[in-house]
Amino acid sequence: GVGDDRDEDRYFTGWEAWLPELWKALGAPAVPLTREVPTPSYKVTASPGKADSPPIADDDIVPPGAARLTLRTNKLLTPEETRWTATRVIVQRRQELAQGGDLELALDCRTFLQLVAEDPQQRVAEVPFLLYALRTVALCDLERWDEAVADCRRALAIDPKDEAAQFTLQIANGILRMKCCKFEAAAGCFAKAIRLQPISAEARIRRAIALARAAQVAPAGGGPPAAGASTAAGGSCTLSHTSAQMSSVSGGGGPSGRAAQLLEEAVQDLEAVDQQAQISGSAAPVQAGHLRAACLCSLGRPQEASEVLRQCRDSAHGVLEAKMRQKALEAEVSALLGQYADAVAACDAMLKNCPVGAPWQVEARLMRGCCSSELGEVERAFEDYREALVLAPERADIHEASGELFLLHRCLQEAVTAFTTASKLTESLSPRITYKRGLAYLAMGSANAALKDMVRAVRVCPTMTIAARARDGLAALLSAVDGDFRHAHIRFNVLLHAQVPPSVDGLLPILTPHEVALYRGVCALYLGEALRAMQDFGMAADLVRADGSAVERSEHEELSSVRRGAASSSANLSKQAMQQRLMRLHPDLASPGAVDAFECEARYNIALCQLMTRQYRAALSACQEIAKLENSADVLGQQGWCLIYFLIGVCCLALGESTDEAARDAFTRSYAHDPRYVDDFLRRHYCR
């Protein structure tokens, strides 16, 4: 009862103080301070005799001052009895160590029999199976997974059919693979553990974490993940970290392919954990509910995620980290549902309750900045992103998000700088970031710099088809700019017949079919092939009109589903995500009036081709059709309408209708928008 086994030096402090008192109470001499052997207090003499009749009995050999002890039993134990005796001693020792809470000391049990056993049979007895089982429990508690795996294998060498040892082996193997970022292999180990113990919540939760992390780094069509794809979590397999990480990737319009399949399996495991908790009458871990909500957000099912968060709301109170995660996921769900004001309110609550400098402040500012941008509060969005960069300047994802915000609001040079910084902070060149920087260069008009970035992205990730298409398209555009219309026409022809890669990882493809058809028509026009050019311009107009009709139908179906209370994934998608998924257009073309503007440009090019082939009546009809859109929407701007009315007047003159009121009215309207074309025409051709 002296000393404290939980102290750093365990019981030795109490032992050293108690031992002198023991010698004093027994009347024994004190422990010598030197290592010299003391003079014996008795003398042993040898006398001749026979083995069967010794001169003195063994019981009579008693040192002076000692008491004689009688040996009552002297029995030779069988191996089975030795094993059970050793097991009882181990269990008793294990209980004593468990009460002390010293797990390091519990590991000493492995050599307990060999060091302290008095019976020679116990010293050479086979190490009992229970010893390895007890060591494995202690090693798992200490998170020494390598040693736990080794002891599990030793235990299974003794009893290969023991399910508990097999279960622990699979759990430890899965955790080791998680630390190596081999998430799908880890999920396989946890699946084997589930087959051994189907009602184990631990195995299902760990498998859900592994599946969610595998989905996070899964190549959704953009090639393999970069070497540093999991750096932000460092291979962590905790529930809190994984749900936070999954929340950060759920705003990209929903995953596809392998990533979606992994997330679905993770949701199924977490639903099974919740069902088992209801059957047993206990509460499921709140972190499991948060991870389930994060996976549902990533799958584009925010309404189901909202229901899960509602169930977790009561359990999340009391623990700061759980409260912050609850608010972060609520903000994520609100943003996916298009309720940006509610998302901003949730972020405000996070910033109010979160300690200064805590990691959740960064996530809250990023989310609030994103929602503020959607609400049109651009300055507040930039302020939140700047604060996030000040709090975590070493995080590449924050610089990348800042670059996206700059690109969205046409701050192109700042976007290039942000993407460059994000690329430098990653462990290896990220093809995703390089692609985004290429888009920024392209928006600046630096087609050569954009082409170089697309080439780098494809070199790092050859399977990134979206970058390969951008590379080929930019090369064709540069050929056209250099005047090599023949080669540009061939390249655009190849692109037009190639399959357009889907939007992956939040990246939208550039040079969609209607754009490629338009550019191919321009090349044909400069090559003097007016008829082919008209066909391409007509194809471009038909393609963009068909895509616009698809968006209108999808929006109508979405609103109808919402009114009916449908819970399908398409009804859960926000309007912007629906447009970008069903309409393979750049976000600028998904804005109101953009489709009409593109169609007007295509018709204008057709009218030019008709003028070149002296089809003046057809050209006049095409320009008049475009002019009908002037009052409905300003899709061309002042210079555009000036040119359209000027062409109408030219067509009238070419048809010999110089005195027609329509020609005079057309030139008047053109002059009202911008006088440059009429003035230039009068200078070149003196009009009476």
TORTI-933281 format. One record per residue (C-alpha): x, y, z. Coordinates in steps of 0.05 Angstrom, whole numbers, plus 5000, padded with zeros to 4 digits. Example, Ala and Ser with C-alpha at 12.3 -4.5 7.8 and 13.67 -1.06 7.14 Angstrom:
2
524649105156/527349795143/
This chain:
688
500050005000/506050464999/508250854938/504251004875/504650544815/502651134770/508851544790/514551604741/519051154784/513050704802/513550384872/520950474884/520251134923/515650804974/519850164974/526350524992/523050875050/519450255076/525149745070/529450005129/523449995174/522149275155/529149055174/528549425240/521849095257/524648405241/530948525280/535248405219/541548795204/540849395158/542349335084/549849455076/551850085039/557549725003/557549134956/562548744999/560248055021/559148075096/562147545143/557246965151/553846905218/553946145215/558845595196/557644985152/561744355165/561843715125/562143025156/562742345122/556641915117/552141515070/546841785023/541341355054/543241535126/545942255130/549142475195/543843015203/536743085176/535043615126/529843895173/535144005226/539244475182/536745145208/541245775207/541946135274/536146615286/531746305231/525145945240/524045245210/518545185157/515144525144/513944325071/506944035070/506143874995/511343694943/507643524878/510143504807/505443904761/503443654692/504344134633/496844274631/496844444706/502944884696/499445274640/493145394681/497445604741/501246094698/494746354668/491846484737/498146854758/497947264694/490647444703/491947654775/497948054754/493948374698/488548594747/493748894793/496949284736/490149504709/488349804776/494850184775/493650434704/500850324683/500550024614/508050034604/508849594665/503549114638/507948974578/513148664626/508448074635/511447744574/517647514613/514047444679/514246684681/521546624662/523947144712/520047024775/517446314771/520745854823/518545204791/523344994735/517444724695/514345414694/520845704670/520845264608/513345234597/510345464531/508146184533/500546174543/495846454491/492546924541/499247274551/499347504479/492047714482/493448144544/499648454512/495648614449/490448984489/495849404523/499449544457/492949764424/491550234482/498550524473/497450574397/503650144384/500349804324/506549464295/507849084359/500448934366/500448614297/506548194315/503347944380/496847784344/500647354295/504146994352/497446874386/494446604321/500446144313/498145814378/490645844363/489146014290/481645994301/481246524355/476447054328/478447594378/485647564357/483647564283/479248174295/484748554331/489648374276/485248664222/483849294261/491249414274/493049254202/487749744177/490350304222/497450184198/495150254126/491350884143/497751184170/501051024102/495151354066/493150684035/485850824049/482450304005/487149754031/485349984102/477949944085/479149224063/482249044130/476449364168/471548994124/474748334145/473948564218/466548704205/465647994178/468647724242/464348164287/458448444248/455748844307/462349204321/461249954317/468750074320/470149684256/464550014217/466550714238/473850594221/471750314153/467350914140/473251374156/477750994109/472651004053/471451754062/478851894059/479551453998/473951843964/477452493982/483752303944/480351883890/482052073818/475152293794/477352283722/483152763732/488552243742/491751993806/492052453867/498252843879/503452593928/501253113979/493852993971/493152754043/498053234075/492553654105/490353074148/497052734155/494152044148/489852154209/484151664219/480252044272/472852184263/473452924278/478953054228/475852634173/469052974178/472353654175/476453444114/470453154078/466553794092/471954194056/471153793991/463553763987/462154403949/464354193880/457753963852/458153233874/463252693858/462652173805/465151473790/469551143842/469151713892/461551693894/461550933904/466450993963/462251533995/455851123987/459150534023/461550994079/454451254088/451750544092/456750364146/455050974187/447550834179/448850134206/452450424266/446450874280/441550284274/445649854321/445750424372/438250474368/437449724378/442049724438/438750344468/445250744468/447351374430/451751334369/458051764372/456552474350/462852464307/459851884267/453652304252/458052884230/462052444183/455652174154/453052874142/459653074109/459252474062/452052634044/454153354028/459653093983/454552653948/450153253934/444653053984/444353654031/437253534054/438952844082/445253154114/440853684146/436453144178/442652784205/445253434235/438553564267/439252894303/446353064325/444653764351/443253554423/449353104428/453953644401/452954114461/458154134515/464353964474/467354564437/470154164379/463553804368/459754474370/464554784319/463954174273/456354194279/456154934259/461054824202/456854264172/450454664181/453755234142/455854744088/448754464082/445755164078/450655364024/449054743982/441654893988/442955613964/441255904033/447456334036/444856814089/443656224137/450655964121/453656644138/449856654204/452555964222/459656204206/458556824249/456656374307/462955954297/467456574297/463956834360/464856194401/471555964372/477956154410/482756624375/487656254331/483655594331/483555204266/476055274261/476856024251/480155884184/474555424161/469255914184/472356504147/473256094083/465955874084/463356574101/467556884047/464856393995/457656534016/458857284017/461357233946/454956883926/450957433960/454757963921/458658223982/465258183946/469358623994/467158214054/469057584017/476057844002/476858064074/475057374101/479857034053/485457514073/484157364147/484456614132/491156704097/493857084157/491656524204/494455964161/499356224108/502455534101/496055194075/496055104000/488454993997/487155704024/491556013971/488055593919/481155813944/483556543942/485756443871/478856183852/475656793884/480257263847/478956903782/471456933793/471657683802/476557803745/482557993789/486757583742/493857773762/492157643836/489256973816/495656773780/499756973842/495256583889/495455953846/503056003840/503756053915/499055453925/503155053875/509655203913/506654983979/504654293954/509453713959/509253603884/506553983824/498953963827/495753883758/489254163786/492454813809/496454853745/490154793704/486755343743/492755803734/492455653660/485255893659/487356543694/492856653642/487756513586/482957023616/488657533616/489757403542/496357043553/494856433510/502156223507/502856213583/496255843588/498655323538/505055203579/500955073642/496454583606/502554223579/505354183651/498753913677/498553363625/505853193636/504653093711/498052723701/497452413631/490452163646/487752863659/483452903597/480553583614/487653893611/489453503548/483353783512/485154493536/492254393511/490054173442/484854723437/489855273457/494855003407/489455053352/487655763374/494955983371/495555683302/489556103279/492456733311/498956613274/495056563208/495855813199/488455703188/489355033152/492754693211/488055043260/482054783221/484754063224/485954113299/479054403313/476053843270/479553323314/476953663377/469853703351/469652953340/472952783407/468752653469/468353243517/471053033585/466253133643/467153653697/471553343751/474253603817/470554263807/474254383741/470054563680/472654403610/474154963562/472754953487/466054603489/463054333424/459254973405/465655383415/469854903374/464654913318/464855673319/472555693315/472655183259/467755603221/472156213230/478155823202/473855603142/471656313131/478856563127/480555993081/475156233034/470555643046/464356043060/459455463053/463155033103/463655633149/456155733147/454955003164/459655063225/456455703249/449555393243/451954773281/454655223337/447955583343/444154923344/448754633398/448255223445/440755263435/439954523451/444054603514/439955203535/433554803527/436454253569/437854743625/430755013623/427854313626/432354123684/430554743723/423154613712/423953893735/427854123795/422554613817/417054093806/420953593848/421854093904/414354263904/412753523908/417553443966/421852953928/428352763962/432252563900/439352793892/437653223832/432653613874/437953723927/442854053879/443154803878/441155163815/448355343797/450754623807/445054373764/446854853708/454054663709/452553913710/447253883655/449954453613/457154343593/458355083588/463055573621/459555933679/459356573638/454956233586/450355973641/448356693659/441856993633/442357243561/449056903547/445956373502/442256913462/448757303455/452556693429/446956523381/447057243355/454457193342/453556543304/448056853261/452257473249/457957033223/452956673178/450757343151/458057523135/458756863097/452457013058/455057703040/461557393015/457656922970/453057502947/446957192980/444457893000/437257703011/439157143059/444157593095/438858133103/434057623132/439257373182/440958083205/433658263213/432557643257/438257873302/435458583304/428958323334/432658153399/434758883411/428759063454/428558403492/435658403518/442058783507/446158173485/450958513437/452459203465/452659873429/457959683378/454559023363/447859333347/451359883308/454559353263/448058953254/444059563230/449859773186/449859093152/442259133143/443259793106/448959503064/444558913044/438959383023/443859782980/446659142949/439558932931/438559592893/433759872945/437760512959/431560942964/427960443008/425860713075/428660073108/435760243086/435360963110/432460733177/437860203184/443560703174/440161193221/439660673276/446960473265/449161193270/445161283334/448860703367/455760883341/457461333281/464060993262/461460513209/456961013174/462361553175/467461063147/462660843092/461361573072/468761713069/470061113025/463861172981/461261882971/453861852978/449562372941/
